Amino acid sequence: MQIRFTKMQGAGNDFVVLDETQGALGLTPAQYRFLADRHFGVGADQILTVRPSLADGIDFEYLIHNADGGQVQQCGNGARCFARYVRDKGLTAKEQIRVQTLAGVIAPRLESDGRVTVDMGRPALEPARLPFDTQGLAPVPQGLVQKWPLTLDGQAPEATVMIVAVSMGNPHAVQLVDDVDRAPVALTGPLIESHPRFAERVNAGYLQVQSRSQVRLRVYERGVGETLACGTGACAAVVAGIGLGLLDARVDVHTRGGLLTIAWAGGPDDPVLMTGPASTVFEGQIDIPDLP
Ligand SMILES: N[C@H](CCC[C@H](N)C(=O)O)C(=O)O
């Protein structure tokens, strides 16, 4: 089956965007994996699908598949690219749209400076108390270490990592690190991603607080691996930092792929607002093999 696609990226998190406004393509998980494959397919962290919505007050539906072919609830960098795509393709003339995802409705808005701001909805903290006290820190048990026959730089890795579990519709486990460049992301990311504490697996965030308004972040993404940026990961990290009393209500998140700005007033009913870049890289078409 030959299909047309648009390759996009937001802060280096990259996507294949598919247009299903004229009808569903009916792709299988294996075909999503093929599209995401950087050697045999197009190559992307996620596949984003644009669908029309029949619901009142909702402009589009937004489907998200990770590179491993699994469908997930939310993708923040993808939401900005989604808004850029539907505007550039003439599918809407609106500056602000409302988009249905598995995690609920989000509202991306195109800014005059070319960036996109998305109301990502309310965060959920485990336990769902705001602002959470140290009980909000959930130690990932000793078992994490026993899986490692390796040592890092000659030292045994941390016996446990103290994480803060935050949901942006998709699950995140955020930990504080002194230096993101030295964080053992490749070593502990996969272990946290598949830790039994998270029934649906989890995105693992490594947060370095530089000041009350400036942080650095790396994320080992569920179903992908480390990406250059993670929008929902940036939201989750800022929510965790504010909840721990370390950050103000508006934070610049420096990722390896670029800058995201996150704002959250700190209340349980306050939405998290994310602002960042979104651009088209190229258009193309590709023959997708029949893969069950
Ligand atoms: N890997 C994530 C989905 C994509 C999130 C990320 N690309 C973003 O920008 O939010 C998950 O499995 O929940």
The ligand as an SDF file (V2000), in Angstrom:
LIG
                    3D

 13 12  0  0  0  0  0  0  0  0999 V2000
    6.5200    7.9780   24.7020 N   0  0  0  0  0  0  0  0  0  0  0  0
    5.3030    8.6110   25.2230 C   0  0  0  0  0  0  0  0  0  0  0  0
    4.4610    9.1950   24.0780 C   0  0  0  0  0  0  0  0  0  0  0  0
    5.1290   10.3800   23.3930 C   0  0  0  0  0  0  0  0  0  0  0  0
    5.4740   11.4660   24.3610 C   0  0  0  0  0  0  0  0  0  0  0  0
    6.4720   12.5160   23.8650 C   0  0  0  0  0  0  0  0  0  0  0  0
    7.0100   12.3290   22.5550 N   0  0  0  0  0  0  0  0  0  0  0  0
    5.9000   13.9130   24.0440 C   0  0  0  0  0  0  0  0  0  0  0  0
    6.2990   14.8400   23.3200 O   0  0  0  0  0  0  0  0  0  0  0  0
    5.0520   14.0810   24.9740 O   0  0  0  0  0  0  0  0  0  0  0  0
    4.4810    7.5530   25.9660 C   0  0  0  0  0  0  0  0  0  0  0  0
    4.6420    6.3640   25.6820 O   0  0  0  0  0  0  0  0  0  0  0  0
    3.6860    7.9530   26.8350 O   0  0  0  0  0  0  0  0  0  0  0  0
  1  2  1  0
  2  3  1  0
  2 11  1  0
  3  4  1  0
  4  5  1  0
  5  6  1  0
  6  7  1  0
  6  8  1  0
  8  9  2  0
  8 10  1  0
 11 12  2  0
 11 13  1  0
M  END
$$$$
